[in-house]
Amino acid sequence: MKLLFTICGRAGSKGIKDKNVKNFLDKPLALYTLSVIDLYLKKSAYDADIVINTDSEKLIEIFNNSSLRPVDIIERTPDLAGDDIAKVDVIQNCLEIMEEKNGSYDLIVDLDITSPLRTVKDLDGMIENKLNSDYDLIFSVTDSRRNPYFNMVMETEHGYDRVIKSDFNTRQEAPVIYDMNASIYVYSREFLQRKVGLFDGKCGIHKMFDTGVLDLDHENDMFLMEVIAKYLFENNEEFGEVYNNI
């Protein structure tokens, strides 16, 4: 079994300036991703390579200066650096380049730089779930705090109405909904090579700790996640080992 771990990060950011190269609780945000991969591979029997695809010199420097584990560098080309480029296109580019160098991979595991609160158990569980299922891909989710069948509304020409029309009167009656948190994706090689949309394949999910992941779109989000992270690192061994390993 051979794994390719992909880490994708552009230079700059519209929400939080240069968020991929920021520190998070006094350690580089990007190294939390490398730390969880390192901890996983210390316990795993699988062969693996790690690659970062970026147009950020600062991000390349962070990975090159880390003593955690060697990382291959792919300098992102301008045609893959635009706002309208899907991340899966960048992951496919990683696969093509790394397979030219190292031969075929069985699974491709993408981890988002802006999700520092994940555990080795999350990563291991998703990889094993993928290996023991017929899913084309598995992605991480959290329980949704809102439900489009019950308590989410949108503007219409007649005022505001539920996003999805329904007669549900309680949340418990409505279908269970999850939020995609973009933390981890595990793809089969064959699915990625098809170059189709995410939901054109058979999808599975892995549920993560729901307060462990926030969308980092504004400076306040970074502050709030650091507050949560400090508590988790000090009180939860599984989260704490990722922090302490950096």
Helices and strands as residue ranges (DSSP letters): E 2-9, G 19-21, E 23-24, E 27-28, H 29-43, E 47-54, H 57-64, E 72-75, G 78-80, H 87-102, E 107-111, H 120-131, E 137-143, E 153-156, E 159-162, G 171-173, E 178-188, H 189-194, G 198-200, E 203-207, H 219-235, H 237-244
